[in-house]
Amino acid sequence: MTGQDNTGVMGAMPNNQMIMQAKELYGQIDPWIPNMDFGDRRLGFDFERPILGGTLGYGMDYAWDDENIAAYAEYVTGLGG
């Protein structure tokens, strides 16, 4: 053991090729997995992608209780640094 808090397989074996492949696959599908909050009864998603020197963000949120749907889109550029 390394003396670190190696909770879970990904923490215990960070340099294992199978673990690295699993992390890469998860990174590719993670943006497509909706955010689910069963306590607040909400479902939604958020995407952010770098484009033309800034970041394009968009998403939506649906609440089961009041059947409210919210959506947003934004483009943000940084000041550099």
C-alpha positions as CSV (number, residue, x, y, z in Angstrom):
1,M,0.0,0.0,0.0
2,T,1.1,3.6,-0.6
3,G,-0.3,5.1,2.6
4,Q,-2.8,7.1,0.6
5,D,-6.6,6.8,0.9
6,N,-7.0,4.4,-2.0
7,T,-10.7,4.1,-1.9
8,G,-12.0,2.2,-4.9
9,V,-10.2,0.5,-7.7
10,M,-9.5,3.6,-9.7
11,G,-7.7,5.2,-6.7
12,A,-5.8,2.0,-5.8
13,M,-4.5,1.3,-9.3
14,P,-4.3,4.6,-11.2
15,N,-1.7,3.4,-13.7
16,N,-3.4,0.2,-14.6
17,Q,-4.1,0.1,-18.4
18,M,-7.6,-1.3,-17.9
19,I,-8.4,1.5,-15.4
20,M,-7.0,4.1,-17.7
21,Q,-9.2,2.8,-20.6
22,A,-12.3,2.8,-18.3
23,K,-11.6,6.4,-17.3
24,E,-11.2,7.4,-20.9
25,L,-14.4,5.7,-21.9
26,Y,-16.3,7.3,-19.0
27,G,-14.9,10.7,-20.0
28,Q,-16.4,10.2,-23.5
29,I,-19.9,9.2,-22.4
30,D,-20.1,11.3,-19.2
31,P,-21.4,14.4,-21.0
32,W,-24.3,12.4,-22.4
33,I,-25.4,11.0,-19.0
34,P,-28.2,13.2,-17.5
35,N,-27.9,14.7,-14.1
36,M,-30.5,13.0,-11.9
37,D,-31.6,14.3,-8.4
38,F,-34.2,12.0,-7.0
39,G,-34.6,14.0,-3.8
40,D,-35.6,17.1,-5.7
41,R,-37.3,15.0,-8.5
42,R,-35.2,16.7,-11.2
43,L,-33.6,15.5,-14.4
44,G,-31.3,17.6,-16.6
45,F,-28.1,17.9,-18.5
46,D,-25.3,20.5,-19.0
47,F,-22.8,20.6,-21.8
48,E,-19.7,22.8,-22.1
49,R,-17.4,22.7,-25.1
50,P,-14.5,24.9,-26.1
51,I,-15.1,26.7,-29.4
52,L,-13.6,29.8,-31.1
53,G,-11.5,30.9,-28.2
54,G,-14.4,30.6,-25.6
55,T,-16.7,28.1,-24.1
56,L,-20.2,27.3,-25.3
57,G,-22.5,26.0,-22.6
58,Y,-26.0,24.8,-22.9
59,G,-28.4,22.6,-20.9
60,M,-31.9,21.9,-19.6
61,D,-33.6,20.9,-16.4
62,Y,-36.9,19.2,-15.9
63,A,-38.8,19.1,-12.6
64,W,-41.4,16.4,-12.1
65,D,-43.3,18.1,-9.3
66,D,-44.4,21.2,-11.3
67,E,-43.5,19.9,-14.8
68,N,-41.3,22.9,-15.2
69,I,-38.7,22.9,-18.0
70,A,-35.8,25.3,-18.0
71,A,-33.2,25.7,-20.7
72,Y,-30.1,27.9,-21.2
73,A,-27.3,28.6,-23.6
74,E,-24.3,30.8,-23.1
75,Y,-21.0,31.7,-24.7
76,V,-18.2,32.8,-22.4
77,T,-14.8,34.1,-23.2
78,G,-12.0,34.6,-20.7
79,L,-9.6,37.5,-20.2
80,G,-6.6,35.3,-20.6
81,G,-3.8,35.0,-18.2
